[in-house]
Amino acid sequence: MLNGLNYLKLDKKIVKEIYSIGLPAIIMQALMSFMTYGINIIFGAVSMAAVTVYGIFYKIQQFIFFAAFGLRDAITPIVAFNYGLEDHKRVKDGIKYGILYTSIIMIVGTLGLQIFAQPLVSLFGLSDETARLCILAIRIISVGFLFAGWNIAIQGVFQALGCGVSSLVISLLRLCVVVLPLAWLLSKFSNGINIMWLSFPIAEAIALVVAVVLMIKANRSKIMTMKKYSESA
């Protein structure tokens, strides 16, 4: 019995590894709510119509983002399993096809919103001015989906490789560090209600640049140092 209880002792190394991935994931889940709250404050200072428009767009975009998130959550265990096996080829294939398929989802979503923005907005019974603003917002923000697909997929890869902090950095850039200050700055221009939507695609583009840099580093430190890769190289 005593020997059995010894197995219940916490292993600090394992606990540290769990929280190094889990804690950033917890924070990432909260960031979207924080961003929405911040955006509503910034847009509310400009026009309540802008708050309405963002609320409508947020609901529409979730249909596309949930598909991308689902694929990201499929990438993570596949890459993680093969990373544990030190199967270099399957890790690289998992990353390549994961990014490819996620990007395809977001490209289709972008095209769909660009083409059907007006019919979608007409479902909400908005005033003419609010409807015009909503169509404009949809067409501007959805351009950022082209970058978001890569960001979402790469975040899943970081989680699989045990790079939770890198994944958190990308989320912070996408959802807080860039988009909120930029939205506030653009809202101060005379035509801010029309251009502040640019903060979303710009934030995604900046996050992608950082994500690629971090992915190159992770490739060198994690993937290229795998034992089977070293033996086959």
C-alpha positions in Angstrom: 0.0 0.0 0.0 2.8 2.4 0.9 4.6 1.7 -2.3 1.4 2.4 -4.2 1.0 5.8 -2.5 4.5 6.8 -3.6 3.1 6.9 -7.2 0.8 9.7 -6.1 3.7 12.1 -5.4 3.8 15.0 -7.7 6.6 15.1 -10.2 7.7 18.8 -10.4 9.1 18.3 -13.9 5.9 16.9 -15.2 3.7 19.5 -13.5 6.0 22.2 -15.0 5.6 20.8 -18.5 1.8 20.6 -18.1 1.5 24.2 -17.0 4.0 25.5 -19.5 1.4 24.4 -22.2 -1.8 24.6 -20.2 -1.4 28.1 -18.6 -0.8 29.9 -22.0 -3.8 28.0 -23.3 -6.0 29.2 -20.4 -4.9 32.8 -21.0 -5.6 32.5 -24.8 -9.2 31.5 -24.1 -9.7 34.6 -22.0 -8.1 37.0 -24.6 -11.0 36.9 -27.0 -13.4 38.2 -24.3 -10.9 40.8 -23.3 -10.5 42.0 -26.9 -14.3 42.2 -27.4 -14.7 44.2 -24.3 -11.9 46.6 -25.3 -13.2 46.9 -28.9 -16.7 47.7 -27.7 -15.3 50.5 -25.5 -13.2 52.0 -28.4 -16.0 51.7 -31.0 -18.7 52.9 -28.5 -16.8 56.2 -28.2 -17.1 56.7 -31.9 -20.6 55.4 -32.7 -23.0 52.9 -31.2 -23.7 51.8 -34.8 -20.1 50.6 -34.9 -20.7 48.5 -31.7 -23.7 46.9 -33.4 -21.8 46.2 -36.5 -18.9 44.6 -34.7 -21.4 42.4 -32.7 -23.0 41.2 -35.9 -19.7 40.5 -37.6 -18.4 38.7 -34.5 -21.4 36.2 -34.7 -20.9 35.7 -38.4 -17.1 35.1 -38.2 -17.5 32.5 -35.6 -18.9 30.0 -38.1 -15.7 30.3 -40.1 -13.3 30.5 -37.1 -14.9 27.5 -35.4 -14.1 25.4 -38.5 -10.4 26.6 -38.3 -10.2 26.0 -34.6 -11.5 22.5 -35.1 -8.8 21.8 -37.6 -6.2 23.3 -35.3 -7.3 21.0 -32.5 -6.8 18.1 -34.9 -3.3 19.3 -35.9 -2.1 19.4 -32.3 -2.4 15.7 -31.4 -1.2 14.5 -34.8 2.0 16.6 -34.6 2.5 16.0 -30.9 2.1 12.2 -31.3 4.7 12.0 -34.1 7.0 14.5 -32.4 7.0 12.1 -29.4 7.8 9.3 -31.9 10.5 11.5 -33.4 9.1 10.8 -36.8 10.5 13.8 -38.7 8.6 13.2 -41.9 5.2 12.9 -40.3 5.7 16.0 -38.1 6.6 18.0 -41.2 3.7 16.6 -43.1 1.3 17.4 -40.2 2.5 20.9 -40.1 2.4 21.4 -43.9 -1.0 20.0 -44.5 -2.5 21.5 -41.3 -1.5 25.0 -42.4 -2.7 24.2 -46.0 -6.1 23.0 -45.0 -6.7 25.7 -42.4 -5.7 28.3 -44.9 -8.2 26.8 -47.4 -11.0 27.1 -44.9 -10.2 30.7 -44.3 -9.8 31.6 -48.0 -13.2 30.1 -48.7 -14.6 32.0 -45.7 -13.1 35.2 -47.0 -14.5 34.8 -50.5 -17.9 33.9 -49.1 -18.0 37.0 -47.0 -16.7 39.2 -49.8 -19.4 37.9 -52.2 -22.3 37.5 -49.8 -21.7 40.4 -47.4 -24.8 42.3 -48.6 -27.3 39.4 -48.4 -26.0 38.4 -45.0 -26.4 42.0 -43.6 -29.9 42.2 -45.0 -31.0 39.4 -42.6 -30.6 41.7 -39.6 -33.0 44.5 -40.6 -30.5 47.3 -40.1 -30.9 51.0 -41.1 -29.4 51.9 -44.4 -26.4 53.7 -42.8 -25.7 50.8 -40.3 -26.1 48.3 -43.1 -23.6 50.2 -45.3 -21.1 50.3 -42.4 -21.6 46.6 -41.7 -20.9 45.6 -45.3 -17.8 47.7 -45.2 -16.6 46.2 -42.0 -17.2 42.6 -43.2 -15.2 43.2 -46.4 -12.3 44.8 -44.6 -12.0 42.5 -41.6 -12.4 39.3 -43.6 -9.2 40.1 -45.5 -7.4 39.4 -42.3 -8.7 35.8 -42.5 -6.0 35.1 -45.1 -3.4 35.7 -42.4 -5.5 34.3 -39.5 -5.6 30.8 -41.1 -1.8 30.6 -40.8 -1.8 32.0 -37.3 -4.3 29.6 -36.0 -2.6 26.6 -37.5 0.8 27.6 -36.3 -0.5 28.1 -32.8 -1.7 24.5 -32.9 1.8 23.4 -34.0 3.4 25.4 -31.1 1.1 23.6 -28.7 2.1 20.3 -30.1 5.8 21.0 -29.8 5.5 22.2 -26.3 6.0 25.9 -27.2 3.0 27.2 -25.3 4.6 30.6 -24.7 5.1 31.1 -28.5 1.4 30.3 -29.0 0.5 32.8 -26.4 2.6 35.5 -28.0 0.7 35.1 -31.3 -2.6 35.4 -29.5 -1.5 38.5 -27.6 -0.5 40.1 -30.9 -3.6 39.1 -32.7 -6.1 39.9 -30.0 -4.7 42.7 -27.8 -1.2 44.2 -28.3 -1.7 45.3 -31.9 -5.4 45.5 -32.6 -6.6 47.5 -29.5 -4.1 50.4 -29.7 -4.4 50.5 -33.5 -8.2 50.5 -33.4 -8.1 53.4 -30.9 -5.6 55.3 -33.0 -7.6 54.9 -36.3 -10.8 55.8 -34.5 -9.3 59.3 -33.8 -9.2 60.2 -37.5 -12.1 62.2 -39.0 -13.2 59.1 -41.0 -12.3 56.7 -38.2 -15.6 54.9 -38.4 -14.7 53.7 -41.9 -11.0 52.9 -41.4 -10.8 51.6 -37.8 -11.8 48.1 -39.2 -8.3 47.9 -40.8 -6.9 47.3 -37.3 -8.0 43.6 -37.5 -6.3 42.5 -40.8 -3.2 44.6 -39.8 -3.0 42.8 -36.5 -3.3 39.4 -38.2 -0.5 40.3 -40.7 1.9 41.5 -38.0 1.1 38.4 -35.9 1.9 36.2 -38.9 5.3 37.8 -39.4 6.2 37.0 -35.8 4.6 33.5 -36.0 6.8 32.6 -39.0 9.9 33.8 -37.2 9.0 31.8 -34.1 8.2 28.8 -36.3 11.6 28.9 -37.9 13.2 29.0 -34.4 11.0 26.1 -33.3 12.0 24.1 -36.4 15.7 24.5 -35.6 15.4 23.8 -31.9 12.7 21.2 -31.8 12.3 19.4 -35.1 15.8 19.4 -36.6 17.3 18.2 -33.3 15.0 15.1 -33.3 17.1 11.9 -33.0 15.6 10.2 -36.1 16.1 13.3 -38.1 19.8 13.5 -37.0 20.3 9.9 -37.9 18.8 10.2 -41.4 20.5 13.5 -42.2 
